[in-house]
Amino acid sequence: MSDPRTVYLADYQPFPFLLPQVRLEFTLGPKATRVRARLEFMPNPARPGRHDLFLHGENLRLISAKVNGTSVHSELSDIGITISANDLSGDPFTLETEVEISPAANTALEGLYMSNGMYCTQCEAEGFRKITYYPDRPDVMARFHVRVAADLPVLLSNGNPVGSGPGWAEWDDPWPKPAYLFALVAGDLVAHADSFTTLSGRKVDLNIWVRPGDENRCAWGMEALKASMSWDERVYGREYDLDIFNIVAVDDFNMGAMENKGLNIFNSKAVLASPDTATDDDFARVEAIIAHEYFHNWTGNRITCRDWFQLCLKEGLTVYRDQQFSGDMRSHAVKRIEDVLALRARQFREDQGPLAHAVRPDSFVEINNFYTATVYEKGAEVIGMLRRLVGDEAYAQALDLYFTRHDGHAATIEDWLKVFEDTTDRDLTQFKRWYTEAGTPRLKVYEAWSPAAQGGTYTLTLAQENPATPGQPEKGAKVIPVAVGLLNPNGDEVVPTTVLELIKPVQSFAFEGLAARPIASILRDFSAPVVLDREVPAAERAFLLAHDTDPFNRWEAGRSLAKEVLARMITQGTKPQAAFLDGMAAIAFDEGLDPAFRALALRLPGEDDMAATLHQSGHTPDPARIHIARKALARAVAERLAPGLPGLEAAMRVPGAFSPQAADAGKRALRLAALAGLTRLNGGAAAQAAFADATNMTESFGTLAILLEAGLGERELAAFEAKWRTDRLVMDKWFAVQVSLSAPEETAQTVGRLTARPDFDMKNPNRFRAVLGALTGNHAGFHHASGSGYRLLADWLIRLDPLNPQTAARMSTAFETWPRYDADRQGMIRAELARILAAPGLSRDLSEMAGRMLHG
């Protein structure tokens, strides 16, 4: 294993050579695949002078290397090959190499590997160097022509098909791309085929390639793809640019999906969906991920990032675009709430711990460790703030300029901000701090009211604090768009949503001519990724819960009330307030509200969320007390809703054929919430009947989870396994639900029992995450006072790391919250991190993450 090498943004230099054309020839074999590469180089005017040629390469057996047909001496290392400038002419030259690799031995799932007999690739971020010697960096963009030879029926690569015959196929991609977008798939596959006609009238062939037997799970994915293509034309003016678009479902995949040009490779769970095997959440996730990867065709492929420090340039923008799409397809209010829940659960937690980093970091050891919530979700929030500040029209103009100016280029954050400055004449120097500084700003609110006969003045003072983070002890004031609305005491909106632009540490804003002191609705639609520090009486929160015209803040009022109630129950042993319970009942039975919104509003804050909330307010969270209090509050809510629960459950039943559309999905979610309440009060009879009568996976799995959470459901769990034991994706759910809902004192034993089963395969990331990811998601179980959860996770990470460093490193982030807890838990977690770091042969991936968490 190489020693860690820190890479710095400040050290960037262009590659000394341009690479207009690449030809690759693959002769596939499980243990011995031959890769012949022909690379046509020319000097790069941006780096004048004579330079050695260094090409990345790892785990390759070099057979030959020739420059302009002549064998040359090359210096080999464990990270690549160097050819002396003395062997290169100053003119264009051609390098031809031949290497041998073993896809079957590649358990890391980077580069070219095998998944149940299928050849597939994953090259982002730096996997192409495990296929052949190459300048594996995103600013080297070339046209690829690929020939694949294998005794398999389906042979795929990027671009358009240009020839095929028995045992071979050739593909040509006319669009220059970096190596991380290269893809190859070969196997026994069948296609779910369709087509799409672009706005300009060009017909595009569409295929979702799956293993035989999975054909009946592709229809939803195909509809999502066509909807994405149409939406991107309509909203962003972006038309697809090849003759064919292929998606392949792969069982063994470290990520959700990958946007390779014209050949998207998907984790099977992110594309396969049918009513009997996928829940409503699965359908929504498939729709969003397909959209995300398709939108990358322009924001990531046609315009890529100059270096990996600019990763947020493609990911933050594309996440923002897929969020817009999902809102248009479903409900903007519900989507916004779900996105903020995810942001707070993952990114705020990241920002507040030892793994905090800027949206654009300035250094890294292993780039795979920066595919984080900060880059993706916070990156998307920064795009949303920018749009809010400049307005919809200017945003559209800036995007048009971005696509025109940088098509075919490898761009930077500076390039991105420049198109907005050129479009709007704004200076975005201060706004850029959102990209360069880590941490979640805290926004404090102070209010003043001055009555007057001719109309009073309400003054809102906002103060921002930017906490220190590792390596960044001091921060400057940020540009924070704060969306505010004012309501009068009878609930009418007297000042509609107005965006206040906070640019100083402290700033005041006055609203004049008001007849009565207003109730402020602040940070509407969650207009900036900040923590709002505002002391609000419970009565005012209840008022906003009942009257706020902003759906997000109406939900937020209820959420804040729930957190306050839970915090008092945990720290003081109080009982839930009647005002909160009445507010929950008002939401639950308000037939004028979207059922999906009502279901979200009834969901109590999670245990990890409460741990973070208590820690921020100066308390040391006790996971056991949090768990007990949350269960008690759930029962209290059920008792308050009890008279109406049977009617609500009956009213939300969806008759007829299953539809994954948002309206039906919302009703099913609210029905399951009602069934959960009934089960807490009256035992499992209603949920057991619903399980027996279920006609789709949402109802079947949802009622199973309800029963397990109540300590019931053994019979249903066995029936579920008997029905689905041969379905890998459904069984992932079966594994996960047992761990995530196990009693805290039984969590470690549950994990031990499930990992001992023959169908637990640690080499499959989905199955590993189903069990060990569920362990880390069971807050009280993972943080059990015995330390058994910590030891279990560390044991499995040490075992997985030699096989799959990426997955091991990402799973290790469960330890990042250790500073929140008591001294005993801190000591146990630190001991496990030290044990991981002491493991022999530890990967660069896991070593960096454990080191950052342990040492800050």
N, C-alpha and C positions, 0 to 999 in steps of 0.2 A: 504494500500500500504506500503510495506517495505521501510525503509529508504535506500537511495543509499548505496551500499557497493562497495568500490573500490577494484578491484582484481589486484594483482601485479605479473608480471612475476617472479620476484626475490623470491616470496614466494612458488613457485611450490614444491610440494612433491608428490611422487608416492602414489596412493591409497593403503591403508593398506592391501587390500585383492585382490586376483585374482578371476576372475569369468569365468570359462571355459564354462559353459553351462547355458542357459536360456530357460525356457518353459513358454509361454504365452497362455492364453485362453481368448478369447473375446466372450462375449454374447452381441451382439449389440442391442441397443435401442436408439432412438433419444434423449430422456430425461434421460435415465438411462441405461448406458452401464456398464456391470460388467467386470472387468479385474482381472484375477487370474494370479499371477506370481510365478514361482518357480525358485529361484536363488541359484545356487550351488557355494558357496564360499570356498576359501582356503586361508591361510595366504600368504602374499606377502613377499618373502625373502628380497625384497628391503626396507621393512619397518618392521624390527624385533620388537618384543615386543607385548604386549597386547593393543588393540585399541578398542574404541567404534566403532560401525558401524553407519555411517551417510549416509542416502539416500535422494536424492532430491525428492521433491514432492510438487506440487502446485495445488490448486483447486481440491483436491481429498477427497472423503469421505471414510475413512478407516473403513472396516468391520471387518477384522481380520489380525493378524500377528503372525506367528508361527515360531519358530526355532526348527528344527529337530522334528516337529510335536507337539511341546508344545507351548502354548500361552505364550507370554512374555510381560512385561511392556515396553511400548515405549513412548518416549517423543516427542510430536508433536509440530511443529511450522508452521508458514506460508510458510516456505521454505523447510520443509522436516521432516524426522523422525530420531530419534536417538535411537539405541538399545545399552544398556550398555555392556561393555566388560564382565561384570559378567555373562551375559546371553549367552555368546558365548564361546564355547570351543576353545582350541588352535588348534584343528584338523579341517579338512574340515567340513562345516556345511551347512545346507539348510535352506533358509528363504522362507516361503510361505506367500504371502499377497493377500488380496482381497480388491479391491476398487471399488467405483462407480463414474462415471463421466457423464457429460451431454454434448454430442457433439453438440446438437442443440443450446445450450447457448453459445457456444464458437465462438464469433465473431472475436476474435483476430487471428483466422486461424493459431494457433500454437497447436501442439499436435493432438488429434483426433477431427475433426469437421465435419460439414455437409455442402455440397454445392448442393443446389437444389435436396435434397433427396439422394445424394451420400455421403457415409462416406469416408473420406480421411484424410491423416496425413501430417503434416509438422513438423519435429523434429529438423532440424538444425536451430539455434545452440542448444538451450536448451528447446526444446518442449517436449521431451520424459517425462520429469518430470511432465507434465500435463496429462500423461496417466497412470503411476503407479510409485510407489516408486522405485528409482533406482539410482546407482552412475552415474549420467548424466554428464559424462566428456569423452572427446574423447580418453583418454589413457586406458580406461577400455573396452577391446575388448572381446566379447563372441560369441559363436555360438548360434543362435536362432532357436527354434522350435516353430511354431505358429499354433494355432487352432482358426478358426474364425467361429462363429455360427450366422446365420442371415437368415431371409426369403427373400433372395435376390439372383438373378441368378448368379452374379459374385462376388467371394470372393478371393481377392489377397493379398499376402504378399511377403516378400523377399525370394530369393533362388529358390529351385525347388519344384514343387507340389509333395506331397507324399501320398495324399489320399483325397477323397471327397465323399460326399453323399448328400442326400436331406437336404439342410439347413446348411451344414458345409463343411469346407475344411481345409486341413493341409498343411503347407509349412515348409520346412527345408532348412536353409542356412548353407552350410558346411564351409563357410569362416568366421572367427572371424571378428566382426565389432563393432564399438562403437554404442551407442544407437541413435545418431543423424542420422544414416543411416537406422533406422527401418522405415518400411512403411506398411501401410494397406489401401486397397481400397475395398469398397463393394457397389454395386449398380446395376442398370439396364443398362448394357453396352453391346456394340457389338464390335467385334474385326476386325480390318483390319490385316489379318494374312499373314505371309511370312516366309521364313527361310533363314539361312545363313550357309554355310559350311566353317569351319575354315581351316587354312593351314594344320592342322594335320588331317583333314578329319572328324571332329566331326560336326554333324548337330545341329544347334541351332534354336529353334522355336522363331519367332519374332511376337509380337502383339502390335498394337496401339489400345488401348481401348478408345471408345468415346461414347457419347450419341447417341441413334438412331436418324438418320437424318444427322449425321456428317461424315458418312462413306466415302463420296465422297471427303473429304478434307484430306485424310491420305496418299495418294500415294507418294507425295513429301517427307513427313516425313520419310516414309519407305525407299525410295531411299537414303535419306541422312543418315539414320542409317546404311544401308548396306555399303555405301561408307565410312563411318567412321570406321566401323569394318575392312574393307579391308585396309584402309590407316594406321590404327594403327598397323596392322600386318606387313605391308610393310615398314613403316618408323621407327617405334619404336620396332618392334618385339614383340608386345603385343597381345596375343590371348585371346578371351573371355573364361570365366571359369565356366559358368553354362549351363544347358540344355535349358534355356528359358530366353528371355529378353522381359520384358513388359514395355510399356509406357502407361500412362493414362493421358487424357486431362481433366483438372479440370477448371471450370469457375471462382471459387473464390480462388485466390492464391496470396500471397504477393510478390512472386518472379517470375522469369522467368521460372525456372524449378529446380528440385532437383534430385541428382544422387543416390538416395537410391539403395542399391545393388540389381540388377536384376529387380527392379521395380521403374523406373524413373517416377516421377509425374511432369507434365508440366502444366503451365498456358496454357489454350486453345489457346491463341494468339501466343504461341511459338511453336505450333505443327500443328495446322490446317491451311491448305492452299489449295486454288484452284484458277484457273485463274480468275474466276468471283468475288471472294471475297478477294483476297490477292494481294498486290502490289509486284513488283519486290523486293523492300526492305524487305517486309515480307518474301518472299521466301528465300532470302539470310540470313535473321535473323533466320528463322526456321532451315536452314541447319547448321548454326554456333552453335546454342544452342543445337541441337541434338548431334552434334559432341562434344561439350564441356561436356555435361553430360555423354556421353558414355566414353570419354577419362578419366573421373574421376574414371572409374572402376579400373584403375591402379594408377593414380595419385590423390589419395583421398580416395579410398576404400581399395584396397589391401595394400597400404601404406597411412596411415592417419596421422593427426597431433597430437603431444603429448598433446598439450593444445591449447586453442583458440588464444593465442598469435602467434602461428605458422600458422595461417589461410592462409597466403600468400604462404606457402609451397605447399598447394594443389591448391589454386586458381590461383596464379600467373603462376605456371607451366602449369596448364590446360588451362588458357587463351592463353598462348604462343602457346601451341599445337593446339588449335582451330584456332588461327591466321595462323599458318603454313598450316593447312588443307584448310582453306578458300582460301588462296593464291594459293594453288595447284589446287583447284577446279575452281577458277575464274582467277583473275589477281593479281599477287603479288604487282605490282605497285599501282593499285587502292586500294587494301586491305590495303597496308601500309599507304597510304594517309588517308583513312577513319579511321584507327586506331589512327593516330596521331591527326586528327581532334577531335576525341572523347577524347583522352588523354588531349589535351590542353583545351577543353571545360569543362571537369569535374575534372580531376586530378590536372592540373596546378592551377585551380581556388581553389581547396581544399588546395593545398600546400601554397597558397599565402594568406590564411585567417585564422580566429580563429579556424577552424576545422583541421588544419594541424596536421598530425601525421606520425610516421615512418611506413614503410612497415610492420615491425614487431613492434607494439607498446609495451610499457613496463607496461601499466596499462589500465584498462577500468572499467566503471561502468556497462554498458549494452553492451554485446558483439554484439547484433544485430546492434548496431550503427557503427560497424567497418567492415560491408560489404560494403566497399567503393571503389571508383575508385583508391585510393592509394594502397589498398591491391590487387585488381584485375589487373587494367591496368598498374600501375607503377610496381607492382610485375612481370607482364609479361615482361616489358621493362628490368628489372634487369636480367631476364633469358636470354633475347636476347643479352644484353651486355656481359654476361658471355660466351655465345656461340661465340660471335664475338671475344672475347679476346683469347679463347683457340683454336678456329677453329672447323670446322664441325666434323672432325674425333675424336678429343679428347672429344667433346661434346657427341657423340654417345657412346664412351667407358665409359664415366662417367655415362651416363644414364643406360647403361647395369649394371654397378656396383651398382648403386643406387637401381635398381629393385632386384638384387640378394641379396644385403646386407640387405635391409630393408623390404622385402616382409613380410607382416603380422605384421609389427611393427607400432608404433606411433612415428613418427620421428620429428626432429627439424631442424631449419635452419643450425645449426652447423653440423648435420648429412649430410645435403645436400651439404654444401660447402666442407666437408671432402672428399666426393667421388671425387670431382674435384681436390682437393689437392693431393689425393693419385694417381689419374690418370695422372696428369700433372706435379707433383712436384712443383706447384706454391704455394706461400704463399698468401692466400686470406684474410688475416687479414684486410688489408686496404679496400679491395673490400666490406667487410661485412658492412661498413658504409652505403652502399646503403639500407641495411635492418634496420639499427638502428637509422638513422638520417632522420628527416623530411626535407621538403623543396626542391625546384627546383633549382639546381645550375645554375648560370649565367656564360656563357663562353664568354670572351672578346677576340677579335682577333686583332692582330697587324701584319702588313706585311712590309717586306723590300725587295728591289731588288738591287743587286750589279752586274751590267753588266761587262762582260769581253770578250776579243776576243775569248778565247777558250771555252766560255760558261758561262753564268751568274749564280748567286746563288740567289734563292728565299728563304727567311727565314720567316717562319710562327711562331709567338709567341702567345701562348695561355695562358690565365690567368683565373683561376676559382675563383668564389665567391660563398660561401654557406651561404645564408641569414639566420638570426635568425628566429626561429619559436617558438610558445608557448612551454615553458619548455625547449627549447634547444637554448640558446642565442649564443653559439659558436659551430662551426663545424670544423672537420678536412678536409683536402684535400681528395677528392675522386679519385678513379681510373675511368677515363672517356675515353672510346674508341671513338676517333674522326676520322671518315672515310673521307678522303680527296682525291680529284682528281684534276689535273691541266690541263687546256686547253690552247692552244696557240691562238693568236689573230684571226686566221681564223676558229677557232672552233674545230680543231683536238685535241684529248686527248693526251697530251705528258707524263703525269704521271697517270696511271690507279689508280683505287681506292686503297688507302693505309690506313691502320688503325694505327693512331698515338695514343700511350698510354700515356695519360696525368695523371701523378701521383703526381705532385707538384703543389703548388699554381700558379707558373709561369714556363713555359717551352718553349724552342724554338726548331724548327725542320728545318733543311736546306735541300733544293733540289738543287743539283748542275748540271752544264753542260747543261743549258737551253739556247736555241738560242734567246729567247725573253721573256720579262716579261710575266708570265702566268696569266690567270684568274683562281682564286681558286674556286673550288666547295667544300664547307666545310659542314661537318655533313651529308654526303650522307646517304640516306636511313634512315635518322634520327637515327643515330647510338647510341645516348644517349639521355635520357629525360632531356634536358637542354634548357635554353633560350639562344639563340645565339645573343650576342650584337656585331654587326658589322656594321660599317658605310660603306655602299656600294652605289656608285652613281647609279642613275636610269638607266643610259646607261649600266652599268655592269649587273644590274639585267635583263634588256631587253636582253642582250647578252646571259645570262644563260637561260633565258626563251626560246630563239631561239635555243641554241646549246648544252646545258648540256646533257651529255649522261646518267646521273642518273635521272630516271623518277621522283623520289621524289623531288630532288632539282630543276628540271625544273618546277614542279608544285609550289614548295616553292618560286621560284623567282617571279612567277606571283602573288602568294598570298602576298608576301612582297610588291610588287609594288602596289597592290590593297589597302593594309593597309596604305601605305604612301599617296596614292592619297586620300583615305577617311579621313585620319587624317587631311590633309591640308584643305579639304572641310569643315570639322567640325570645326576646330579651326581658320581657316583663311578665310573661305568663297571662296576659289579658285575654279576654274573649273578643270575637269579631264584633265590630260596631254594626248596629242595626242600619245605619245610613248606607254603609257599603253594601250590605246584603240586599237592601231595598233597591239600590242602584243596579246590582247584578240582575235582580228580578225584572226590573224595568227594561233592561236591554234584552234579556232572554225572551220576553213575551211581546216585544214591540214588533208587530207584523209589518210595520212600514220599513223595517231595516232588512238589509240583505242577510239571509241566513248565514252566509259565510262570515260576515262581519260579526254577527251575534255569537257564532261559535268561537271566533277568535277572542272576543271580549270575555267570554266565560272561561277561557284558559288562564289558569293562575300562573304567576311568575314561576319559572323553574328554580330548582334548588341551587344550581350554580349561580344563577342570576341573583338570588337572595344572598348567597355568600359574598358576591362582589358588592352588593348594595350595603350589607352590614360592614364589610371591611372599609368601604369608602366613608362610612359614617362614624368610624372610630371603634367599631366592635370587632372582636375576634370571632369569626363565624364557627359555630359548632355544627358540623354536618348532621349529626344525629338529631339535635333539637330542630334544625331546619326541616328535616324530613318529617318529624312528628307534627310540627306545627302546620306544615302544608297539607298533610292528610286531614288534620282537624279542620282547617279552613275549607277544604273541599267538601267535607261532610256538612259543615255549617251552611255552605251555599246550597247544597242539595236539600237540606231541611227547609231553607227559606223558599226554594223553588218547588217543593214537594207537591203542593196542590195542582200545579200546572204541568208537571213533568209528563204524566201519562198522555195528556192531550197534545203536548208538544211533540212527544215521540211519535204519536200516531199521525200528526199533521205533516211531519217531515218525511214520512215514508214516500219513496219515489216509485210510482207504478210503471209498468211497461218495461221496454227494453232499456238496457244500460246505456247511458250517454256520459262521456267524460267532460262534457261542457260544464262551464262554471256554475250555472244555475242549479243543476242536479247535484253537483259535487258539494255545493254549499248546504243543500238540504240534508245530504247524507252526513256531513260533518256535524250539523246541529242535532240531528237524530242521535248520533253516537254520543254527543255531549249529554243529551237527555237520558240515554240508556246508562251512561256512567253514573249519573245522579241517582237513578232508580236503584242501581246495583249497590251503591253505598248505603242506601236506606233500607232496602227490602230484600237484599240477597240477590243471587244470580239468576232467578227464574226468567226475568224479561230478557236479559242478555243471552242466556242459554237458548231461549226460544228463537231469538233473532239470529244466533249463530246457526241453529239447525235450519232455519228458513233462508239463509243468505244465498243470494244468486250472483254475487260478485265478490271480488277480493276485498274491496273496501269494507263491506259489511262483515265478511268472514273474519278478516284479520282484526278489524276494529273491535268486534265483540270479544274475540279471543283476548286481546290486550286488556279490555275492561275486566274480564273475569280474572285474569292473572294478577292484575293490580289489586283486586279485592281478595287475593289469596285463594281463588277458586280456579276452575278451568282445567283440571288435570285430564278429564275425559275429553274435552274439546282439543286440548293440546295433542293428545294421542291421535285423535281423529284427523287433525290437520296434518300431522306427520304421515299418517297412513295414506292420505290422499295425495300428498305432494312430495313424497320422499325421493322421487326421481327428477324433480324439477329444481335445478340448482339455484335459480334466483328466488323462488318462493321459499326454499329451505333456508336461504340466508335470512329471511324474515323470521322464520321459526327459531333459528339460533339466536338472533339478536333480541327478540322480545323476551326470551326467558332470562337473559342476563340483565337487560335494562330494567325489568320490573321485578327482579328478585329482591327479597328482603335483604337489608344491608348485611345482616349477620350470615346470610346464606350466599352472598354474591360470589365469594371466592370458590366455594364448593361447586356452585353452578358452572362457573368457568372451567374448573377442573374436570367436571363430568362431561361437558360438551367438547373440550379439546381432546379428550381421550377417545372420542368416537372415531371410527374409521372414515367417516365422511367429513371430518374436519381436516382441511388441507391448508397448512400455513403458507404454501407457495401461491395460493390463490388470494390476491388482495381482497376480493369481495368477502370471502369466507373469513379471512383473518380479521378484517374490520368488523364483520358481523358479530364476532365474539369479543375480541379485545377492544374494539371501538365502543361496543355496548358497555363493557366494563367501565371505561373512562366516562361514559355518559351517565352511569348510575352514580350520582354524586355521593350519596350516603354510603353506598357499597364500596366505591373506589377509595373514599377517604375514611373507611372504617378505622376505628381507633387501634385495632390490632396491627395495622400496616400491611395486612394480607393483600390488599389491592395493589399497593405500591410494589410489593415483591413480585407479584404475579406479572404485572406489566413489564417490569425490568427483566425478569426471566425470559419472557417471550421476545422482547426487543433484542436481547443479546443473541437469542437463537435465530431470529429472522435476519438480523443485519448482514451476515455473510451471504445470504441468498438474495435479499431485496433491500438494499440500503435506503432507497427512497421512501418506501412504505414505513420502514422502521423509524426513520427520522421524523416523518410527519406524525406518526402515532406518539412519539415521545413528548410532543407538546402538551400532553395531558398533565405533565409535571410543572408547567410554567407558572401555575398559580400558587406555588408553595409559600410565597411570602405572606399570603393572606392568613394562614392558619396558626394554630398554637405551636408552642415550642416543640412539643413531642412530634407532631406531624411534620413540622419543618425539618427536624432532625432525621426522621425516617426517609423523607423524600430526598434530602441531600445525600444521605447514605446510598440510596439507590442510584442517584445520578453519578456518584463517585464510583460505584460498582460498575456501571455501564462504561464509564471512561476508562476503567482499568481492564476491560475485556480485551484479550489479545486480538490483533488484526482488525480493530474497529474501523469502520468506514469513515471517510471524510464527512459524509452526510450526517451520520449520527454523532460523531465526535464533535462537530461544530455545534449542533443543537444542544447536546448535553453540557458542553462546556459553557455555552452562553447562559443556559439556565442556572448552572451551578455557580458560575463566577460573575455573571452580570455583564 
